[in-house]
């Protein structure tokens, strides 16, 4: 961040003399525009309260880790209700903040806070959201794909458990001159899979782009059981694949469920309550191993929460969970004669 200083916000509870410290994930960084975006300029950062409770905002740290903080206070007495969004406008020391006393002065439907903090760099930087005691709430790392890389600051975020790697390969990559970055889901995986790049003109400041519903379902779904079970052997080649989830799922989740190798002829059928998915297919071959792959970002519940790990599946790393099984041998009583027809006597 230019100027190598921190935006400072401190979040207080509406209880006299008590300082509120947000927990990890209570407030998420949801969109970052290092130059401008969505018709709003200059640089800005969007945050959203996803805690399930109201938070009165006063003096939270928002910035990068380039140097010892040079405090720039934005003294904002504003209560963000569950689901409320705020835009922190950078490089603006003139426009007054919106507060509980003033309300939404420009009637745009979200909070606007302003800081004299210089713009973000458009090459490589990190954005961290902290309590005033520097405990972490959220963080992200971005890179334009060509600037010199230094692991020092990303390493601090990794050590705090807010990002998964200090290498450039793990940064959110975007075009520094024409793109912004947008969080794509409510599940905070602390890696680049949470983010997508977008053209500056497609930025959506203040619109709640992660699909969070205030007071709604924020619990990620899980796989309750599978048929065949993970690691099963001797599976009949005609066996349908059945996946039970612990809550109602979006029917589009089938876009993220595949079989490898594919037997062909896959057909997906949800139960009425969309908790159970049955996959029919052409017969598997004998003595072969198959893996059902679930893309954790595409398999979601009705609220858009992405799939979480459970004991019924294997965490394969990256963005997938899997379960694997092996079909039986021909003639061992576990299959049919479809794949290997018996000899027919000739007259």
C-alpha positions, 0 to 999 in steps of 0.5 A: 500500500502506498505510504506504507501505513495502516488504515485504523478502525477499532470496533467497539461493542455498544456496551459502555467501556468495553472494547469489542474484538471481532473473531476471525471471519466475523467481518470479511473483506469482500471486494478490493479495488486498488485503483477504482471500480464500479464507478467508484474512485479512487481506490476502495475496499469493501467489507461485510459483517457476516457475524450474525450480530450487530457490530459498532465500528470504531477504529479497526485496522485495515491495511498492508504489512509494509511497515510499522503502522503509521496510524490513520484514524477513521473515527466512525461511530457506526453500527453495522447490522448483520449483513451490512456492507461498508466501503472504505474509500481511500485517499479522501480526507474531506468527505465526512463518514456516515455514522449512526447519527447521520445514517445513510446520507447518500441513500446508496444502501451501504455505509461509506467511510473515508480515509486519507490513506493513499491508494493501494498499489496495483502490482502486489500487496496484501490487505489485512483486517485486524482488531486494534490489538492486531489480532486477525479477522480476515486477509488476502494477498494479490499480485499482478503476475509480473512484479517482484515477489517478496515472501516476508509480508505474505509469510506473516499472514500465513503464520497468522493462519489467514493465508495458505502460502507465502509463494506468488503461486498462491496469490490472487492474480489480476490485471493491475491496470484494468481489474479489481478482485471480488470474494466469491463465497461466504466460506473463508478458505484463506486462499486464492480460491475465495477470490476472482478477478473482474474488470473494473467496470464490473465491480459491484461496490456495496451490493453484497456479492458473496450472497450472504443472507443476514440471519440466514444459513451460514453453515456449510453442507457436508456429505452424510454418507455415500453408496458405495462407501469410501474405500469399498471393494467388490462393488457390483458394476450396475450399482448406482452412486448415491450421495446423502447430504446433511441439508437441502442442496442446490440442484446445480451442485451436479455441475461439480460432481463427476466420476473418474474414469467415466463409465458413460451414460451418467444421469443425475436425480435429486430426491424431492428434498434435494438431500439425496443425489442418485447417479445412474450410469452405464455398467462399470467394468470389472476389477476397476477403481473409480473415484467420485469427485466433488468440487467443494466450490460448486457443490453448495446448499440453497444459501450458497454455502460451499461444501465442507469436509466430513468423514464420509469423503477424503480431502484430496487437497485443492478444491475437491473431496473424493470417495473411491471404490473398486468393482468386483472380479468377474465370476466372483458373484459381485457382477453380471455377465454384461461386461464379459459374456459367457461362451455360447455352444455352437450347434 
